[in-house]
Amino acid sequence: MVFSDLLFLFEFLAGFALCYLIAGLIDRNGTLKEGRDGIHRSFKGRNLITVIFSLIFYAWGEPIYVFLMLFCVFVNYLCGIAIDTSQKSRKTALVIGIAFNLAVLASFKYLGFFAEGLNSLGLHVSVPKIALPIGISFYTFQSMSYLIDVYRKDSPPQKRFLDLLFYISMFPQLIAGPIVRYGTIAAEISDRKVTWDDFAEGSYRFLIGLGKKVIIANQISTVADYFLAANPETFSTAGSWIGLLAFTFQIYFDFSGYSDMAIGMGRCLGFHFNENFNHPYISSTITEFWRRWHISLGSFFRDYLYIPLGGNRRHQALNILIVWFLTGMWHGASWNFIIWGLYFGLIVTFEKYTILKIYDKIPKIFLHIYTIFLFVLGWGIFYFDDLDKFKVLTGSLFGSAPAQSDFTAVSALTNNFWLWIAAIVFSMPVRRLFRNFKGLWIVRTAIAVVILIVSVALLVGATNNPFLYFRF
């Protein structure tokens, strides 16, 4: 089940909202408890409903793997308790917990990749065919952040298993993030407040994300697939660039749209998730780009790996390359992701010692062109798990194609003119222009209604609707 699905929008969400409201009424008639800013009702009923619907949401496509997630949460729950209660063995409990999460992730995501690597070296081993559990990269990272934060005493351990399950399995962010740190929402699990402003802002944010996904990402994906999914040898240089630019917009609006929907639903429930995207395509360096793209993953590696390795204090270049190698590995068990990670790692390292030192002396337009060129080329590496096809694409991009342009390339631009304009405009921070507009609520309401109507119309009979980051 995906957010941009009619079943989710009109049946799952409706059922969840009804049950959540009923649970809220029961909670209000229940026991009073002291909260952060006064006396509040319990959230046990609403949390239980959220857990039940989260498990249904996850099990909808993979009913077996919901038991794997439950087992992982249980092990992390025990490790968290052990870290808090035993001063002598707290480090051992942390190591066991981290090792367990990494072992689960490696077994399901990388075992086949490693086996194929051994076979390529002449060691004949059987290659296991294991289906990848959806969202395993996200919930294992959240589990590890919980254990590390408890060990560092940045956050209190969760004494109730149901509340830890609630944190890890919460359906708005379960499948594709953002990676929500336990400390970000620990207090809100049992003590939160939802105002009408929260609900209105969350609903609007959800619909903005829906529009990004359905109206822009889904539509421009047909252009990307036409030029990239087929044999790249058959297309012109212009066609190859158009396909790659289309994928550049597709992956941004697909993933940032999902993040918007997750953040919006969380806000409606009283949670304040951190931002995951901050208009990365306006960046003027690759370093800035990665501070704006998938912020939750970048901050995870920074706080839990880069800084403990030494950060900027020692072996900076090596630390950057280690982080980016693992960033590539996190995205998938394929050589193109490893190359993609090292590609950006080398660029970031290069910028640390060159461009960033003379940043103010370089005209911004040149920096923007330089950055756009590099991240667009990077998405080409990301797209092709077949490296031979990527080599052909690279040659085509730089002039070895049969023709410089052709009718299909021109048609892809002219027939989708307004789609290209929308993709360019809405990848920039245009919403900031309306912050102080007096009639903003009227405009926002109209925008939300239009987005919902157009999205539903496009989803009826749609055949291409999965989120790209579901496979990670």
C-alpha positions as CSV (number, residue, x, y, z in Angstrom):
1,M,0.0,0.0,0.0
2,V,1.3,3.4,-0.9
3,F,0.2,6.9,0.1
4,S,-0.7,7.9,-3.5
5,D,-3.2,5.2,-3.8
6,L,-7.0,5.5,-3.9
7,L,-7.3,2.6,-1.4
8,F,-5.1,4.4,1.1
9,L,-6.7,7.8,0.5
10,F,-10.3,6.9,0.8
11,E,-10.4,3.6,2.7
12,F,-7.4,3.2,4.9
13,L,-7.1,6.8,6.0
14,A,-10.9,7.0,6.6
15,G,-10.9,3.8,8.7
16,F,-7.9,5.0,10.7
17,A,-9.4,8.4,11.3
18,L,-12.7,7.0,12.5
19,C,-11.0,4.5,14.9
20,Y,-8.5,7.1,16.1
21,L,-11.3,9.5,17.0
22,I,-13.2,6.8,18.9
23,A,-10.0,5.9,20.7
24,G,-9.6,9.6,21.5
25,L,-13.0,9.7,23.1
26,I,-12.1,6.7,25.2
27,D,-8.8,8.3,26.2
28,R,-10.6,11.5,27.3
29,N,-12.8,9.5,29.6
30,G,-9.8,7.6,31.0
31,T,-7.2,8.4,33.6
32,L,-5.7,11.9,33.9
33,K,-1.9,12.1,33.8
34,E,0.6,14.9,34.3
35,G,2.1,16.2,31.0
36,R,4.7,18.6,29.9
37,D,2.4,21.6,30.3
38,G,-0.3,20.5,32.7
39,I,-2.7,17.6,33.2
40,H,-3.6,15.5,30.1
41,R,-5.5,12.4,29.2
42,S,-3.7,9.3,28.2
43,F,-2.8,8.5,24.6
44,K,-2.8,4.7,25.1
45,G,-5.9,4.1,23.0
46,R,-4.9,6.3,20.2
47,N,-1.4,4.8,20.2
48,L,-2.8,1.3,20.1
49,I,-5.0,2.2,17.1
50,T,-2.0,3.7,15.3
51,V,0.1,0.6,15.9
52,I,-2.7,-1.7,14.7
53,F,-3.2,0.3,11.5
54,S,0.6,0.6,11.0
55,L,0.9,-3.2,11.1
56,I,-2.0,-3.6,8.7
57,F,-0.4,-1.0,6.4
58,Y,3.0,-2.8,6.5
59,A,1.5,-6.3,6.2
60,W,-0.7,-5.3,3.2
61,G,2.0,-6.2,0.7
62,E,4.3,-8.4,2.8
63,P,2.4,-10.1,5.6
64,I,5.3,-12.4,6.5
65,Y,7.8,-9.6,7.1
66,V,5.6,-7.9,9.6
67,F,6.8,-10.6,12.0
68,L,10.4,-9.8,11.2
69,M,9.8,-6.2,12.2
70,L,8.0,-7.2,15.4
71,F,10.9,-9.4,16.3
72,C,13.4,-6.6,15.6
73,V,11.5,-4.2,17.8
74,F,11.4,-6.7,20.6
75,V,15.2,-7.2,20.5
76,N,15.8,-3.5,20.4
77,Y,13.4,-3.1,23.3
78,L,15.3,-5.6,25.4
79,C,18.7,-4.0,24.5
80,G,17.4,-0.5,25.4
81,I,16.2,-1.8,28.8
82,A,19.6,-3.5,29.3
83,I,21.5,-0.3,28.4
84,D,19.6,1.7,31.0
85,T,19.5,-0.8,33.9
86,S,23.0,-2.3,33.8
87,Q,25.9,0.1,34.2
88,K,28.5,-2.6,33.7
89,S,27.1,-4.2,30.6
90,R,25.5,-1.2,28.9
91,K,28.2,-1.1,26.2
92,T,27.8,-4.8,25.6
93,A,24.0,-4.3,25.2
94,L,24.6,-1.5,22.8
95,V,27.1,-3.6,20.7
96,I,24.6,-6.5,20.7
97,G,21.8,-4.3,19.6
98,I,23.8,-2.6,16.8
99,A,25.2,-5.9,15.6
100,F,21.8,-7.4,15.5
101,N,20.3,-4.6,13.4
102,L,23.2,-4.6,11.0
103,A,23.0,-8.4,10.7
104,V,19.3,-8.2,9.9
105,L,19.9,-5.5,7.3
106,A,22.9,-7.3,5.8
107,S,21.1,-10.7,5.6
108,F,18.1,-9.5,3.7
109,K,19.7,-6.7,1.7
110,Y,23.3,-7.7,1.0
111,L,23.7,-11.5,1.3
112,G,22.9,-12.1,-2.4
113,F,25.2,-9.2,-3.5
114,F,28.1,-10.6,-1.4
115,A,27.5,-14.1,-2.8
116,E,27.6,-12.8,-6.4
117,G,30.8,-11.0,-5.6
118,L,32.4,-14.3,-4.3
119,N,31.2,-16.1,-7.5
120,S,32.8,-13.4,-9.6
121,L,36.1,-14.2,-7.8
122,G,35.9,-17.8,-8.7
123,L,34.5,-19.0,-5.4
124,H,31.3,-21.0,-6.2
125,V,28.7,-20.3,-3.6
126,S,24.9,-20.4,-4.0
127,V,23.2,-17.0,-4.4
128,P,20.2,-16.8,-2.0
129,K,17.0,-15.4,-3.4
130,I,15.7,-13.4,-0.5
131,A,12.9,-10.8,-1.1
132,L,13.8,-7.4,0.4
133,P,11.5,-6.4,3.2
134,I,10.0,-2.9,2.4
135,G,11.5,-0.1,4.5
136,I,14.1,-2.3,6.3
137,S,16.8,0.3,5.7
138,F,14.7,2.9,7.4
139,Y,13.4,1.0,10.5
140,T,16.8,-0.6,11.3
141,F,18.4,2.8,11.2
142,Q,15.7,4.2,13.5
143,S,16.2,1.3,15.8
144,M,20.0,2.0,16.0
145,S,19.4,5.7,16.6
146,Y,17.2,4.7,19.5
147,L,19.8,2.5,21.1
148,I,22.6,5.0,20.6
149,D,20.6,7.9,22.0
150,V,19.7,5.8,25.1
151,Y,23.3,4.8,25.5
152,R,24.5,8.5,25.2
153,K,21.7,9.4,27.7
154,D,20.3,11.9,25.1
155,S,16.9,10.2,25.4
156,P,15.2,8.1,28.1
157,P,14.7,4.4,27.4
158,Q,11.2,3.2,26.4
159,K,9.8,1.1,29.2
160,R,6.7,0.1,27.3
161,F,7.1,-2.3,24.4
162,L,4.0,-0.9,22.7
163,D,5.4,2.6,22.7
164,L,8.7,1.5,21.1
165,L,6.7,-0.4,18.5
166,F,4.6,2.7,18.0
167,Y,7.8,4.8,17.3
168,I,9.4,2.3,14.9
169,S,6.2,1.1,13.1
170,M,4.3,4.4,12.8
171,F,2.9,4.2,9.2
172,P,3.5,7.8,8.1
173,Q,7.2,7.3,8.1
174,L,7.7,3.5,8.3
175,I,8.3,2.7,4.6
176,A,10.5,5.5,3.2
177,G,11.3,7.9,6.1
178,P,12.2,10.4,6.9
179,I,14.5,8.7,9.4
180,V,12.9,10.1,12.6
181,R,15.2,10.2,15.6
182,Y,13.7,8.8,18.8
183,G,14.6,12.0,20.7
184,T,12.7,14.1,18.2
185,I,9.3,12.5,19.2
186,A,10.0,10.7,22.4
187,A,8.0,13.1,24.6
188,E,5.2,13.3,22.0
189,I,4.5,9.6,22.1
190,S,2.7,9.8,25.4
191,D,2.1,13.5,25.7
192,R,1.2,15.5,22.6
193,K,-1.3,18.2,21.6
194,V,-3.0,18.6,18.2
195,T,-4.4,22.0,17.5
196,W,-6.6,23.0,14.5
197,D,-3.6,24.8,13.1
198,D,-1.6,21.6,13.3
199,F,-4.3,19.6,11.6
200,A,-4.8,22.3,8.9
201,E,-1.0,22.6,8.2
202,G,-0.6,18.8,8.3
203,S,-3.4,18.2,5.8
204,Y,-2.1,20.9,3.5
205,R,1.4,19.5,3.6
206,F,0.1,16.0,2.9
207,L,-1.8,17.3,-0.2
208,I,1.2,19.2,-1.4
209,G,3.2,15.9,-1.2
210,L,0.4,14.1,-3.0
211,G,0.5,16.7,-5.8
212,K,4.3,16.4,-6.1
213,K,4.0,12.6,-6.5
214,V,0.9,12.2,-8.7
215,I,0.9,15.3,-10.8
216,I,4.6,15.8,-11.4
217,A,6.7,12.7,-10.5
218,N,4.3,10.1,-12.0
219,Q,3.8,12.1,-15.2
220,I,7.4,13.0,-15.8
221,S,8.5,9.4,-15.1
222,T,7.0,8.4,-18.4
223,V,9.5,10.7,-20.2
224,A,12.4,9.3,-18.1
225,D,11.4,5.7,-18.7
226,Y,11.0,6.3,-22.4
227,F,14.6,7.4,-22.8
228,L,16.3,5.5,-20.1
229,A,14.5,2.2,-19.6
230,A,14.9,1.2,-23.2
231,N,18.3,0.7,-25.0
232,P,20.1,4.1,-24.7
233,E,22.0,3.3,-27.9
234,T,18.9,4.1,-30.0
235,F,18.5,7.7,-28.8
236,S,20.1,11.0,-29.7
237,T,22.3,13.1,-27.4
238,A,19.4,15.5,-26.7
239,G,17.1,12.5,-25.9
240,S,19.6,11.1,-23.4
241,W,19.9,14.5,-21.6
242,I,16.1,14.9,-21.6
243,G,15.6,11.4,-20.1
244,L,18.2,12.1,-17.4
245,L,16.7,15.5,-16.6
246,A,13.3,13.9,-16.4
247,F,14.6,11.4,-13.9
248,T,16.3,14.2,-12.0
249,F,12.9,15.8,-11.5
250,Q,11.1,12.5,-11.0
251,I,13.3,11.4,-8.1
252,Y,13.1,14.8,-6.4
253,F,9.3,15.1,-6.6
254,D,8.8,11.4,-5.8
255,F,10.9,11.3,-2.6
256,S,10.2,14.9,-1.4
257,G,6.5,14.3,-2.1
258,Y,6.6,11.2,0.1
259,S,8.4,13.1,2.8
260,D,5.8,15.9,2.7
261,M,3.0,13.4,3.1
262,A,4.8,11.7,6.0
263,I,5.5,15.0,7.7
264,G,1.9,16.2,7.1
265,M,0.3,13.0,8.5
266,G,2.6,13.2,11.5
267,R,1.6,16.8,12.1
268,C,-2.1,15.8,12.0
269,L,-1.3,13.3,14.8
270,G,0.6,15.8,16.9
271,F,4.2,14.9,15.9
272,H,6.7,17.3,14.5
273,F,9.1,15.4,12.3
274,N,12.2,17.2,11.0
275,E,12.4,18.4,7.4
276,N,13.9,16.0,4.9
277,F,14.3,18.3,1.9
278,N,15.1,22.0,1.6
279,H,15.0,22.7,-2.2
280,P,18.3,20.9,-3.0
281,Y,18.2,21.9,-6.7
282,I,19.0,25.6,-5.9
283,S,22.3,24.6,-4.4
284,S,25.6,26.1,-5.5
285,T,27.9,23.3,-4.4
286,I,27.5,19.6,-4.0
287,T,28.3,20.0,-0.3
288,E,25.3,22.3,0.0
289,F,23.2,19.9,-2.1
290,W,23.7,17.1,0.4
291,R,22.8,19.4,3.3
292,R,19.5,19.9,1.6
293,W,18.7,16.4,0.2
294,H,17.5,13.6,2.4
295,I,18.5,15.6,5.5
296,S,17.5,12.8,7.9
297,L,20.0,10.3,6.4
298,G,22.8,12.9,6.1
299,S,22.4,13.9,9.8
300,F,22.2,10.2,10.8
301,F,25.6,9.5,9.2
302,R,27.1,12.8,10.5
303,D,26.1,12.3,14.1
304,Y,26.5,8.5,14.4
305,L,29.5,7.8,12.1
306,Y,31.3,10.9,10.7
307,I,31.8,12.7,14.1
308,P,32.7,9.5,16.0
309,L,35.3,8.7,13.3
310,G,36.9,12.0,13.9
311,G,34.8,14.3,11.8
312,N,36.8,17.4,10.7
313,R,39.4,17.0,13.5
314,R,41.4,14.1,12.0
315,H,41.4,12.0,8.8
316,Q,38.7,14.2,7.4
317,A,39.1,13.0,3.8
318,L,39.1,9.3,4.8
319,N,36.0,9.9,7.1
320,I,34.1,11.5,4.2
321,L,34.9,8.6,1.8
322,I,33.9,6.0,4.5
323,V,30.6,7.8,5.1
324,W,29.8,8.1,1.3
325,F,30.8,4.5,0.6
326,L,28.3,3.4,3.3
327,T,25.7,5.9,2.0
328,G,25.9,4.3,-1.4
329,M,25.7,0.8,0.2
330,W,22.6,1.9,2.2
331,H,20.8,2.8,-1.0
332,G,21.1,-0.6,-2.5
333,A,23.1,-3.8,-3.0
334,S,24.5,-3.0,-6.4
335,W,27.8,-1.6,-7.7
336,N,26.1,1.4,-9.2
337,F,25.1,2.6,-5.7
338,I,28.6,2.1,-4.4
339,I,30.1,4.0,-7.3
340,W,27.4,6.7,-6.9
341,G,28.3,7.1,-3.2
342,L,32.0,7.3,-3.9
343,Y,31.4,9.7,-6.8
344,F,29.8,12.2,-4.4
345,G,32.3,11.5,-1.7
346,L,35.1,12.4,-4.0
347,I,33.4,15.6,-5.1
348,V,32.6,16.6,-1.5
349,T,36.2,16.0,-0.5
350,F,37.5,18.0,-3.5
351,E,35.2,20.9,-2.5
352,K,36.5,20.9,1.1
353,Y,40.0,21.7,-0.1
354,T,39.3,23.9,-3.1
355,I,35.9,25.5,-3.9
356,L,34.7,26.1,-0.4
357,K,38.0,28.0,0.4
358,I,37.3,30.5,-2.5
359,Y,33.6,30.2,-2.6
360,D,32.9,34.0,-2.2
361,K,35.2,34.8,-5.1
362,I,33.4,32.6,-7.7
363,P,30.3,34.0,-9.5
364,K,27.2,32.2,-8.2
365,I,25.9,31.4,-11.7
366,F,29.0,29.3,-12.5
367,L,28.6,27.5,-9.1
368,H,25.0,26.7,-9.9
369,I,25.8,25.4,-13.3
370,Y,28.7,23.3,-12.0
371,T,26.5,21.8,-9.2
372,I,23.5,21.0,-11.5
373,F,25.8,19.3,-14.0
374,L,27.3,17.1,-11.4
375,F,24.1,16.0,-9.6
376,V,22.3,15.3,-12.8
377,L,25.2,13.1,-13.9
378,G,25.1,11.5,-10.5
379,W,21.5,10.5,-11.0
380,G,22.5,8.7,-14.1
381,I,24.8,6.5,-12.0
382,F,22.0,6.0,-9.5
383,Y,19.4,5.0,-12.2
384,F,21.4,2.3,-14.0
385,D,22.2,-0.9,-12.1
386,D,23.5,-2.2,-15.4
387,L,26.9,-0.4,-15.7
388,D,27.2,-1.2,-19.4
389,K,24.1,0.7,-20.1
390,F,25.4,3.6,-18.1
391,K,28.6,3.6,-20.2
392,V,26.5,3.8,-23.3
393,L,24.4,6.7,-21.8
394,T,27.5,8.6,-20.8
395,G,28.9,8.3,-24.4
396,S,25.5,9.4,-25.7
397,L,25.4,12.4,-23.4
398,F,28.8,13.6,-24.7
399,G,28.3,13.2,-28.4
400,S,28.7,9.5,-29.4
401,A,25.0,9.0,-30.1
402,P,23.7,8.4,-33.7
403,A,22.3,11.9,-33.8
404,Q,22.5,15.1,-31.8
405,S,18.7,15.5,-31.8
406,D,15.6,13.8,-33.2
407,F,11.9,14.1,-33.3
408,T,11.2,12.1,-30.1
409,A,13.5,14.4,-28.1
410,V,11.8,17.6,-29.5
411,S,8.4,16.0,-28.8
412,A,9.3,15.1,-25.2
413,L,9.9,18.8,-24.6
414,T,7.0,20.3,-26.6
415,N,4.3,17.8,-25.6
416,N,5.2,18.2,-22.0
417,F,6.0,21.9,-21.9
418,W,3.8,22.8,-18.9
419,L,5.0,19.8,-17.0
420,W,8.6,20.9,-17.4
421,I,7.7,24.4,-16.4
422,A,5.9,23.1,-13.3
423,A,8.9,20.8,-12.4
424,I,11.4,23.7,-12.6
425,V,9.2,26.2,-10.8
426,F,8.1,23.9,-7.9
427,S,11.7,22.6,-7.3
428,M,12.4,26.2,-6.2
429,P,11.3,27.8,-2.9
430,V,8.2,29.5,-4.5
431,R,6.1,29.0,-1.3
432,R,8.2,31.6,0.5
433,L,6.8,34.3,-1.7
434,F,3.3,33.8,-0.2
435,R,4.3,33.7,3.5
436,N,3.0,37.2,4.3
437,F,0.0,37.2,2.0
438,K,-3.1,38.2,4.0
439,G,-5.5,35.9,2.2
440,L,-3.1,32.9,2.4
441,W,-5.6,30.5,3.9
442,I,-8.0,31.0,1.0
443,V,-5.2,30.4,-1.6
444,R,-4.0,27.3,0.3
445,T,-7.5,25.9,0.5
446,A,-8.1,26.4,-3.2
447,I,-4.7,24.8,-4.0
448,A,-5.4,21.8,-1.8
449,V,-8.8,21.2,-3.4
450,V,-7.4,21.4,-6.9
451,I,-4.5,19.1,-6.0
452,L,-6.9,16.5,-4.6
453,I,-9.3,16.6,-7.5
454,V,-6.5,16.4,-10.2
455,S,-4.6,13.7,-8.3
456,V,-7.7,11.5,-7.9
457,A,-8.5,11.9,-11.6
458,L,-4.9,10.9,-12.5
459,L,-4.9,8.0,-10.1
460,V,-8.0,6.4,-11.6
461,G,-6.7,3.7,-13.9
462,A,-3.0,4.7,-13.2
463,T,-0.5,1.9,-13.8
464,N,2.7,3.6,-12.7
465,N,2.5,4.7,-9.1
466,P,5.2,3.1,-6.8
467,F,7.6,5.3,-4.7
468,L,11.2,5.0,-5.8
469,Y,12.6,4.8,-2.3
470,F,10.4,1.8,-1.3
471,R,13.1,-0.5,-2.6
472,F,15.6,0.9,-0.1
